[in-house]
């Protein structure tokens, strides 16, 4: 645990007692603060009390009197579509509102660092798609290199569940827009922006607010190095704002598909090959086609971002290449589940929106596509340009029939359940084809989350093929 610094002897209110809220409560207590805890959910309050924590009803009049700060869990809206009533009260009376990420950056460095030979660093990764894979890949490369490293934030452990830093350690954080939007302190050493596509728009008041939340990591964080995906206009704009000119190698531009040989420092992938260019010259190249844990152009973009991030930390290209080959990928993100008779089975249950499903559909040549669930606004009509690789679709869940109307002449079958979809796809698949779960929809009609949906797919595949 990392104790919170700067609030010793003060009252700090904590709203939301999920994983991050409970960790903050313990870290505040370890730092000598008095934590006033509340959650709107009776179940969450009961769980906190069972853990021996004392609650304070923050909804009462004057409950925030004498409070130095209000720390809010990521899922609680603080601005759009409307602030939570406790947050609204804090805004009215001038109580600073923060989150665990802001407290982490205030508390990470300690007096112990004066004895270190090499200062610890933070690499922070944000973006719409690929940030979990990029974060995990950076962490994996550092482990292979023998560097002390921890991973947390929006993946793995909460930031206050991490251990205090050791000499030369690198902490790799995945940060969502909910986290970067509110954090009062953001000071990463290296910041990574993967890409941008519409998501969480109600929470951010539109695409501009969503991008502004991501941009805070760079504009207010002031990283020493910024790794920026430039395949969308927002990334190009961000890179332009952070750079003093073409030769400024504090900004590393990253692309999957574009050749970036006229920037000061760039890493890009084309036709399955990653290339690093500096000052107009190619300095390294890696063949990504044989890296099983990173299939498809979207994963090649993740590879470029991770490569660039660890290059800023001094790692050699050959070591990075070796680490790529030992990376198994993350569960539910283009995860290879198994193979039988020349047919591959891939779990991309995390593809919950059209953009991420499109990337999955471009990763394989002949696809038996399992899709559906609780469809999002706009459906999947935008996937039409990416359906040429689909041999047949097997549609499940609440939106199965709506999806069937939106995929044109693509052969399809209404399967309703995962059990039937996996069985039918496996029965009809031919050698060289891929049975791909890329739902393009939320899971909540049939599963509590996308992980459970992916677990169901994986279990049914393994029951069919063994293993």
Helices and strands as residue ranges (DSSP letters): E 11-15, H 19-30, E 34-38, H 42-50, E 67-72, H 85-93, E 96-98, H 100-107, G 111-115, E 121-126, H 131-144, E 149-153, G 159-161, E 170-174, H 177-182, E 190-193, H 201-204, H 207-219, E 225-229, H 233-242, E 251-256, E 265-270, E 273-278, E 281-287, H 296-311, H 317-325, E 335-340, E 343-347, H 354-361, E 367-372, G 381-386, E 390-396, H 400-406, E 412-416, H 418-428, E 434-437, H 450-465
